[in-house]
Amino acid sequence: MMNVPLTVGSLLERAEKFFAKKEVVSRTLSGIHRFTYREIGQRTRRLAHALEKLGVQKGDRVGTLAWNHHRHLETYFAAPGIGAVLHTINIRLSPEHISYIVNHAEDTVLLVDEDILPLVEKIHETFKTVKAYIIMTDKPELPATNLTPVYSYEKLLEESDPNYSFVTDLDENDPAGMCYTSATTGNPKGVVYSHRGIVLHTFALGLVDTAAISERDVTLPVVPMFHANAWGMPFAATWFGSAQVLPGPLFTPKLLAELIEQERVTLTAGVPTIWLGLLNELEKGEYDTSSLRAILCGGSAAPKGMIKAFETKYKIPFLHAYGMTETTPLATLSRLKSYQTELPQDEILEIRAKQGLLVPGLEMKVVGANGEVKWDGNDMGELLLRGPWIADEYYKDERTKEAFKDGWLYTGDVATVDEEGVIKLVDRTKDLIKSGGEWISSVDLENAIMAHEAVFEASVVAVPDPKWQERPVACVVLKDAYKGKVGKEELMDFLTPQFAKWWLPDDIVFIEEIPKTSVGKFLKSALREQLKEHLTKNV
């Protein structure tokens, strides 16, 4: 067989050749913009040429601090196209963590959205390796800034070659991208993606039994392009010729609903908090969502009640997925097997609410205290993964030895496997609640509470207990219409038939908002601190 390298640049080249008329719809601060793949290709080649003229060399890191829009998409292909490394930086991290990431990655150029400039200006003096800043703006003139040297994205493109050729002397194992985890403790950890890993992951997103991304799709990645490459959707949509809708900065559930209706979106992806917001918006207004063939949801477990509402009330299939920054990220996806489609609706919902089957191409083990667990849906253990798009180390980080052992990634996620091979995440190892020597899953309790019609969000954490070691406490955000009308007793009565008595939370605390990480997951470390204060006041 021919030894042809798998490279990121080839993904865009295919879109240019075969899908030149298909559109990328991009929302920026000034409104909606439309570009064909032919235009995106020319603009990307201009950017690649501009980066080369600025001195970016093979292996250099090109950082982005940007929302989901066409310029960010162009950078996705321009940086790897010249052999550099695309480094997407999570703009929702603390300034201290962003400074750490830029310095640890040794970024040489930063591309920055205009509205993110104030953040960069505050910390740019801490950057040790950045040699140039490129400002992404729709305005003809650059905003006033203390950054230097600074360049206009659009002016750089005007001065560069639309026919510039991507470099061809790349090894498919060369680095093409990197992301950092959104750390809740310690500094973020860097993960480097190879050209080969990204391309193989892109193949996986096109499989019928995974996301099934194809030319017929109109994709709307709500998951940020600065988080795990927007789950690989920009790469896959481009390669397969899907139309893309990029929602840009500061979007709202209303805006998402309008984009889905107006652009006839077929596939969208994001974390559960996004879909809770969209569900509330759909209940308030009249929107046509009939074009949607699926919602892809990951990042944390989705409440069963939300899945049921989308699937039964709005007839939108809900695809639960699981992955990590370390897994590029798609690792499992929940789809019904052909002989499961006739099961009772309650059983179908149970399957939908799990994280699903391992994606073809990967291997897994679930290991408990006594070795690999039984596939009985009850035995719990840590999920281990390996495969061609799974990282094998953290970038220049001694924590590699904790997570990567014997050729496996130790995910830190506790899971069960049922007799069909379907993965269900029980908890993070650090979030499992150990009460009287037995484990309680905070995720199961959260999903059960969020199935109540009055509950908007719920998070369950462990609090120390002198007798049982730890006990669960639930923190609940009620929907506006139910505030002051629903209390602890009603929620406890709702939970009692569903769990053993010792699983039930010792207390239910009503709060206005659950703290979240930069990628929309519940920030349980902050919640535990809040609870300490609450419990101290009520002693």
C-alpha positions in Angstrom: 0.0 0.0 0.0 1.1 3.6 -0.6 2.6 5.3 2.3 0.7 8.6 2.1 0.7 10.8 5.2 -2.5 11.8 6.9 -2.3 15.6 7.2 -4.7 18.3 8.4 -4.1 20.4 5.3 -5.6 17.7 3.1 -8.9 18.1 4.9 -9.4 21.6 3.6 -8.0 20.8 0.2 -10.8 18.3 -0.3 -13.4 20.9 0.6 -11.9 23.3 -1.9 -11.9 20.8 -4.7 -15.3 19.1 -4.2 -17.4 21.4 -2.1 -16.3 24.9 -3.3 -19.9 26.2 -3.4 -20.9 25.0 0.1 -21.2 27.7 2.8 -19.7 28.6 6.1 -22.0 31.0 7.9 -20.1 33.0 10.5 -21.5 35.3 13.2 -19.1 38.0 14.5 -19.6 41.2 16.6 -20.8 43.0 13.4 -23.3 40.4 12.2 -23.6 37.4 9.9 -21.0 36.7 7.2 -21.2 34.0 4.5 -18.2 32.4 2.8 -17.9 29.5 0.3 -15.3 26.8 0.9 -13.5 28.3 -2.2 -13.3 31.6 -0.4 -12.4 30.0 3.0 -9.6 28.1 1.1 -8.2 31.2 -0.4 -8.3 33.1 2.9 -6.7 30.2 4.7 -3.8 30.1 2.2 -3.4 33.8 2.6 -3.2 33.4 6.3 -0.7 30.5 6.0 1.5 32.7 3.8 1.2 35.6 6.2 2.2 33.5 9.2 5.2 32.3 7.2 6.2 35.9 6.4 6.0 36.7 10.1 8.6 34.1 10.7 6.5 31.2 12.0 8.4 28.0 11.4 7.7 24.3 11.5 6.9 23.2 15.0 6.2 26.8 16.3 3.0 27.2 18.4 0.4 29.6 17.0 -2.0 30.5 19.8 -5.7 31.6 19.4 -7.9 33.4 21.8 -11.1 33.5 19.8 -14.8 32.5 19.5 -16.4 30.2 16.9 -16.2 32.1 13.6 -14.6 31.9 10.1 -11.3 33.5 11.1 -10.8 30.9 13.8 -11.7 28.1 11.3 -9.1 29.5 8.9 -6.5 29.3 11.6 -7.4 25.7 12.2 -6.0 24.8 8.8 -3.4 27.6 8.2 -1.2 26.9 11.2 -0.9 23.1 10.6 -0.7 23.8 6.8 2.8 25.3 7.3 3.8 22.7 9.8 3.2 24.9 12.8 1.0 23.8 15.8 -2.5 25.2 16.3 -2.8 26.1 20.0 -6.4 27.0 21.0 -6.5 28.8 24.3 -9.5 28.6 26.6 -10.5 32.3 27.1 -12.6 31.4 30.1 -9.7 30.3 32.2 -8.3 32.7 34.8 -5.7 35.2 33.6 -3.1 33.3 35.7 -3.8 30.1 33.9 -3.8 31.7 30.5 -0.4 33.2 31.2 0.8 29.8 32.3 -0.5 28.1 29.2 1.0 30.7 26.7 4.4 30.4 28.4 4.3 26.6 28.9 3.4 26.1 25.2 5.9 28.7 24.2 3.5 30.4 21.7 5.3 32.6 19.2 2.2 34.3 17.6 -1.2 35.0 19.2 -4.4 35.6 17.2 -6.8 37.5 19.3 -10.5 38.5 18.9 -11.1 42.2 19.3 -13.4 41.8 22.3 -10.8 39.6 24.1 -8.0 42.2 23.7 -8.6 43.7 27.3 -7.9 40.3 28.8 -4.6 39.9 26.8 -3.5 43.4 27.5 -3.7 42.9 31.2 -1.3 39.9 31.1 0.8 40.3 27.9 3.9 41.5 30.0 4.0 38.0 31.5 4.4 36.4 28.1 7.9 35.2 27.5 7.9 33.9 23.9 5.2 35.8 22.0 6.7 37.8 19.1 3.6 39.1 17.4 -0.2 39.7 17.9 -2.8 39.4 15.1 -6.1 41.1 15.9 -9.2 39.5 14.4 -11.8 42.3 13.8 -14.4 43.3 11.2 -13.3 47.0 11.5 -11.0 48.5 8.9 -8.8 50.0 11.6 -7.2 48.3 14.5 -8.4 49.3 18.0 -5.9 51.2 20.2 -3.8 48.7 22.1 -0.7 48.4 24.2 0.3 45.2 22.5 3.3 45.2 20.1 4.0 44.4 17.4 0.4 44.2 16.4 -1.1 43.3 13.0 -4.6 43.4 11.4 -5.8 39.9 10.3 -7.6 41.2 7.3 -4.7 43.5 6.1 -2.3 40.5 6.4 -4.6 38.5 4.2 -4.8 41.4 1.6 -1.0 41.3 1.4 -0.6 37.6 1.0 -1.0 34.9 -1.7 -4.4 33.2 -2.1 -2.6 30.4 -4.1 0.0 29.7 -1.4 0.7 25.9 -1.2 0.7 24.1 2.1 4.0 22.4 3.0 4.3 18.9 1.8 7.3 17.5 3.8 5.2 16.7 6.9 5.3 13.5 8.8 1.8 12.5 9.9 3.1 12.0 13.4 4.3 15.6 13.6 2.3 17.8 16.0 -0.6 19.7 14.4 -2.5 21.0 17.4 -2.6 21.3 21.2 -5.1 22.1 23.9 -4.8 22.4 27.7 -7.2 20.8 30.1 -9.4 23.1 32.2 -7.8 22.3 35.5 -9.9 22.5 38.7 -6.7 22.1 40.8 -3.1 22.8 39.8 -2.1 24.1 36.4 -3.8 23.0 33.2 -2.2 20.1 31.4 -1.2 20.3 27.8 -2.1 17.7 25.2 -0.5 17.6 21.7 -2.4 16.2 18.7 -0.6 14.8 15.7 -1.8 15.2 12.1 -2.5 11.5 12.1 -4.5 11.5 15.3 -6.7 14.4 14.1 -7.4 12.8 10.7 -8.3 9.4 12.1 -10.5 11.1 14.7 -12.2 13.0 11.8 -12.8 9.6 10.1 -14.5 8.4 13.3 -16.9 11.4 13.4 -18.2 10.4 9.9 -19.1 6.8 10.8 -22.9 6.1 10.7 -22.8 4.7 14.2 -21.1 7.8 15.7 -21.9 11.4 14.7 -22.4 10.4 11.0 -21.3 13.9 9.8 -21.7 14.1 6.0 -22.0 16.5 3.1 -25.8 16.7 3.7 -25.3 18.2 7.1 -25.4 21.8 8.4 -23.4 21.7 11.5 -23.6 24.1 14.5 -20.7 23.6 17.0 -21.8 25.4 20.1 -19.0 23.8 22.0 -16.2 26.4 21.8 -13.5 26.0 19.2 -11.1 26.7 22.1 -12.2 23.5 23.9 -10.9 20.2 22.5 -11.1 21.5 18.9 -14.9 21.9 19.2 -14.9 18.1 19.6 -13.4 17.9 16.1 -16.5 19.2 14.3 -14.7 22.0 12.3 -12.3 19.4 10.9 -15.0 16.9 10.1 -17.5 19.3 8.6 -14.8 20.8 6.4 -13.5 17.4 5.1 -16.9 16.0 4.5 -18.2 19.2 2.9 -20.9 20.0 5.4 -22.2 23.5 5.6 -21.1 25.1 8.9 -22.8 27.6 11.1 -20.4 29.3 13.6 -22.3 31.1 16.4 -19.6 33.6 17.4 -19.4 35.5 20.6 -21.8 36.0 23.4 -24.6 33.9 21.9 -27.9 33.2 23.8 -30.3 30.3 23.8 -32.6 32.6 21.7 -29.9 33.2 19.1 -29.1 29.4 18.9 -32.8 28.7 18.4 -33.0 31.3 15.6 -29.9 30.0 13.9 -31.2 26.4 14.0 -34.4 27.6 12.4 -33.0 30.1 9.8 -30.0 28.0 8.7 -31.8 24.6 8.8 -29.1 23.2 11.1 -29.1 19.4 11.1 -26.4 18.6 13.8 -25.3 20.7 16.8 -23.0 19.9 19.7 -22.5 21.3 23.2 -22.5 20.6 26.9 -25.7 19.9 29.0 -26.0 23.5 30.3 -26.3 24.7 26.7 -29.2 22.3 26.0 -31.0 23.1 29.3 -31.0 26.8 28.2 -32.2 25.9 24.7 -34.9 23.7 26.1 -36.2 26.6 28.2 -36.1 28.8 25.1 -38.1 26.3 23.0 -40.7 26.1 25.8 -41.1 29.9 25.7 -41.3 30.5 21.9 -42.3 29.0 18.6 -39.3 27.7 16.7 -39.0 25.3 13.8 -36.4 22.7 14.9 -37.5 20.1 12.4 -34.2 20.2 10.5 -32.3 18.8 13.4 -31.4 15.2 13.0 -29.5 15.1 16.3 -28.1 17.0 19.3 -24.6 15.8 20.3 -24.1 16.3 24.0 -21.0 15.7 26.1 -18.8 17.2 28.8 -20.9 15.8 31.7 -23.9 13.6 32.1 -27.2 14.9 30.6 -30.3 14.7 32.8 -32.8 12.0 31.7 -35.6 14.5 31.9 -33.9 16.8 29.4 -33.2 13.9 27.0 -36.8 12.8 27.2 -38.1 16.3 26.5 -36.0 16.7 23.4 -36.8 13.3 22.1 -40.5 13.1 22.9 -41.8 16.7 22.8 -39.5 18.1 20.1 -38.7 14.8 18.2 -35.0 15.6 18.2 -32.7 12.6 18.7 -30.2 13.2 21.6 -26.8 11.6 21.2 -24.9 11.3 24.5 -21.1 11.2 24.0 -18.0 11.0 26.1 -14.5 12.1 25.7 -11.7 14.2 27.1 -9.1 16.7 26.0 -6.7 13.7 26.1 -8.9 11.7 23.6 -9.1 14.3 20.8 -12.0 14.0 22.2 -14.6 11.4 20.9 -14.3 8.1 22.8 -17.9 6.7 23.2 -21.3 7.6 21.8 -24.7 6.3 22.7 -26.8 4.9 19.9 -29.4 2.2 19.9 -28.5 -1.1 18.4 -30.8 -2.2 15.6 -32.7 -4.7 17.9 -33.1 -2.1 20.7 -35.4 0.3 18.7 -38.5 -1.6 19.7 -37.8 -1.6 23.4 -40.2 0.2 25.8 -39.6 3.9 25.9 -38.3 3.8 29.5 -35.6 1.3 28.5 -34.7 3.3 25.5 -34.3 6.4 27.7 -32.0 4.4 30.0 -29.7 3.6 27.1 -29.8 7.2 25.7 -28.7 8.5 29.1 -25.6 6.3 29.2 -22.4 7.4 27.5 -22.6 4.6 24.9 -20.4 2.2 23.0 -16.7 2.6 22.4 -15.9 4.2 19.0 -14.4 1.9 16.5 -10.6 2.1 16.5 -10.3 2.4 20.3 -9.8 -0.1 23.1 -11.0 0.1 26.6 -10.8 -1.6 30.0 -12.8 -0.8 33.2 -10.7 -1.8 36.2 -11.9 -2.1 39.8 -10.1 -3.1 43.0 -10.2 -6.8 41.9 -9.2 -6.3 38.2 -11.5 -5.8 35.2 -15.1 -5.5 36.2 -18.0 -7.7 35.2 -20.1 -6.5 32.3 -23.2 -6.5 34.5 -24.1 -2.8 34.7 -23.3 -2.7 38.4 -19.6 -3.4 39.0 -17.7 -0.2 39.0 -14.2 0.6 38.0 -11.9 3.2 36.4 -12.2 3.6 32.6 -8.9 3.0 30.7 -8.5 3.9 27.0 -6.0 3.5 24.2 -6.0 4.1 20.5 -4.6 6.1 17.6 -6.2 9.4 18.7 -5.6 8.9 22.5 -2.7 11.0 23.9 0.3 9.1 25.4 1.6 11.9 27.6 1.1 15.4 28.8 3.2 18.1 27.2 6.3 18.6 29.4 4.4 17.7 32.6 5.5 15.3 35.4 1.8 14.4 35.9 2.1 12.2 32.8 3.2 9.3 35.1 -0.1 9.5 37.0 -2.4 9.3 34.0 -0.5 7.2 31.4 0.6 3.7 32.5 1.4 0.5 30.6 0.2 2.0 27.3 -3.2 3.1 28.7 -4.8 6.4 29.6 -6.2 6.3 33.1 -9.2 8.6 32.6 -10.1 9.2 36.3 -13.7 8.4 35.4 -15.5 5.7 37.2 -17.8 3.6 35.0 -20.0 0.5 34.7 -20.4 -1.6 31.6 -23.6 -3.5 30.9 -24.0 -6.8 29.1 -24.3 -4.9 25.7 -20.9 -3.2 26.3 -22.5 0.1 26.9 -20.5 2.5 29.2 -22.2 4.5 31.9 -20.1 7.0 33.7 -20.8 6.8 37.4 -18.6 9.7 38.6 -15.1 11.1 38.6 -12.9 9.2 41.0 -12.6 12.4 43.1 -16.4 13.0 43.2 -17.6 9.5 44.2 -19.2 9.6 47.6 -18.0 6.9 50.1 -20.6 6.4 52.8 -20.2 3.7 55.4 -17.8 1.8 53.1 -20.2 1.9 50.1 -20.1 4.1 47.0 -22.8 6.6 46.0 -22.8 8.1 42.5 -23.3 11.9 42.6 -24.2 11.7 38.9 -27.1 9.3 39.4 -28.5 11.5 42.1 -28.1 14.7 40.0 -29.9 13.1 37.1 -32.8 11.9 39.2 -33.2 15.4 40.8 -33.1 17.2 37.5 -35.9 14.9 36.2 -38.3 16.9 38.5 -40.2 19.5 36.5 -39.3 22.3 38.9 -35.5 21.8 38.8 -33.3 23.7 36.4 -29.9 22.4 37.7 -28.7 20.2 40.5 -25.3 19.1 41.7 -24.5 16.6 44.5 -21.3 16.7 46.5 -19.9 14.9 49.5 -19.7 16.5 52.9 -17.6 15.0 55.8 -19.6 12.9 58.3 -18.2 11.7 61.6 -20.1 8.4 61.5 -20.3 7.5 57.8 -17.2 9.2 56.5 -19.1 11.1 53.8 -22.7 11.9 53.0 -24.3 13.4 49.9 -25.8 16.9 49.9 -27.8 18.2 46.9 -27.5 21.8 45.7 -30.5 22.7 43.6 -31.4 25.6 41.3 -35.2 25.9 40.7 -36.8 27.2 37.6 -38.0 30.7 38.1 -41.7 29.7 37.9 -41.2 27.3 40.9 -39.1 29.4 43.2 -40.8 29.6 46.6 -43.4 27.0 45.6 -41.3 23.8 45.8 -39.3 22.8 48.9 -37.0 20.1 50.2 -39.9 17.7 51.2 -41.3 17.5 47.7 -37.9 16.8 46.2 -37.1 14.2 48.8 -40.5 12.5 48.2 -39.7 12.5 44.5 -36.3 10.8 45.1 -37.3 8.3 47.8 -38.8 5.6 45.6 -35.8 5.7 43.2 -33.0 4.9 45.6 -32.0 2.9 48.7 -32.5 5.0 51.8 -28.8 5.4 52.5 -28.3 6.9 49.0 -30.7 9.8 49.7 -29.1 13.2 50.3 -28.8 14.3 53.9 -29.9 17.8 52.8 -31.1 19.8 49.8 -29.8 23.3 49.6 -31.5 25.8 47.3 -29.0 28.2 45.6 -29.3 30.8 42.8 -26.5 29.4 40.6 -24.2 26.4 40.5 -20.6 27.4 39.9 -19.2 26.0 36.6 -15.8 25.4 35.0 -14.6 27.3 32.0 -16.2 24.6 29.8 -19.6 24.5 31.5 -19.2 21.6 33.9 -20.2 21.8 37.5 -17.3 23.1 39.6 -17.7 20.9 42.6 -14.6 22.1 44.4 -16.2 25.6 44.6 -19.5 24.1 45.5 -18.0 22.2 48.5 -16.5 25.5 49.7 -19.9 27.2 49.5 -21.5 24.3 51.4 -18.9 24.6 54.2 -20.0 28.2 54.7 -23.7 27.2 54.6 -23.2 24.3 57.0 -21.1 26.4 59.4 -23.8 29.1 59.5 -26.5 26.5 60.2 -24.7 24.6 62.9 
